[in-house]
Amino acid sequence: MTKQATPTKSRSGAEDTSANSVIEKEAAELNNDSQEREDQEARKAEQTERIEMLDSETLLKLLNQMILIRRLEEKCAESYSLGKIGGFCHLYIGQEAVAVGALSALRPDDYVLTSYRDHGHAVAKGISPDEIMAELYGKASGCSAGKGGSMHLFDADVNFLGGHAIVGGQIPLATGVAFATKYKGTDQVTLSFFGEAAVNQGAFHESLNMAQLWKLPCIYICENNQYGMGTSLQRAMSLHDVSKKACAYEMASEFVDGMDVLAVREAVSRAVERARREYLPTLLEVRTYRFMGHSMSDPGNYRTRTEIEKHQERDPIKLFTASLFEKDILTDDRLAVMEKEVREQVDHAARFADESPEPDPKELYTNVYANPVNGK
């Protein structure tokens, strides 16, 4: 009789789930404070080493972008509560290091596609806060002429191709963009951002298979914030380490600390180099955490305040700010000036959106078809 090998247990213990798929662990295992402190100190040391490799101008720009995104999102929450923003509104608070770190590794002519949680990526790619806020208000001066709203920010001038509301819908589109750039013989790369819930979609697997088979310069970035709406990844995925899914397609992959802007920048830089030189794709699992609900309408009763506060201890902005202070790159005065300038920029964006005109009703019929119907 052939002896069967003992199955290797997953890192998160998916085999030991209860009937409702909630993993049950001992309190001591869940609250291993000593180990967590060691891990955090190690990550802090790694960030310090990375800081020493970059000039102060680049470092301060990264911090400024993260603060700008945070303050803009806070203003969005305020405007939504006042009824100035309609529809769905998904905030990026807590995840700023992912978009800022990743896009800092790109050239202006590279392409970016993302999901409906797109405000931060739009800022990092170069769309002005004025145009973003106006779009959220549904105004004609918005980057999508008031037609897209929060989930459909778009600006071809900076190669930001959405904002996509369909879960995983942007992944095959990004794969097609990467195919187009390779076909044209350029060395442009394409970044496709998506949440971990999109990994369960068939389009994800089809796209990765095609990208590796055809050698396409596409970088697939899974922003794993650990919840698909209100469902934790432990309850929805048999394999919790998303980066390992690349093995099925012999694709390069990495697991990245998404609360460290420099760790994200480094990982994406390696992937960009691979894409430009070898036309090869990469899958990056960037583990992060959103501090707000899935959307502004989410009461968030599927997680505890203790859990959120635990993750807020590694707020990417606070961590990076502290490291810059320690290296004498940032001072209290410089930070105060940065915050003041950012708040003025955000306040101006809100005023711009308030004062911008509504779209002309005729706009209902524009950009519906690629070619006008009956000459209209």
Secondary structure, DSSP 8 states (H G I E B T S, - for coil): ----------TT-GGGB-TTS-B---HHHHT-HHHHHHHHHHHHHHHHHHHTTS-HHHHHHHHHHHHHHHHHHHHHHHHHHTT-S-S-----TT-HHHHHHHHTTS-TTSEEE--S--HHHHHHHT--HHHHHHHHTT-TTSTTTTSS-TT---BGGGTB-----STTTHHHHHHHHHHHHHHTT----EEEEEEGGGGGSHHHHHHHHHHHHHT--EEEEEEE-SEETTEEHHHH-S---GGGGGGGGT-EEEEEETT-HHHHHHHHHHHHHHHHHH---EEEEEE---SS-SSTT---TTS-HHHHHHHHTT-HHHHHHHHHHHTTS--HHHHHHHHHHHHHHHHHHHHHHHHS----GGGGGTTSSSS-GGG-
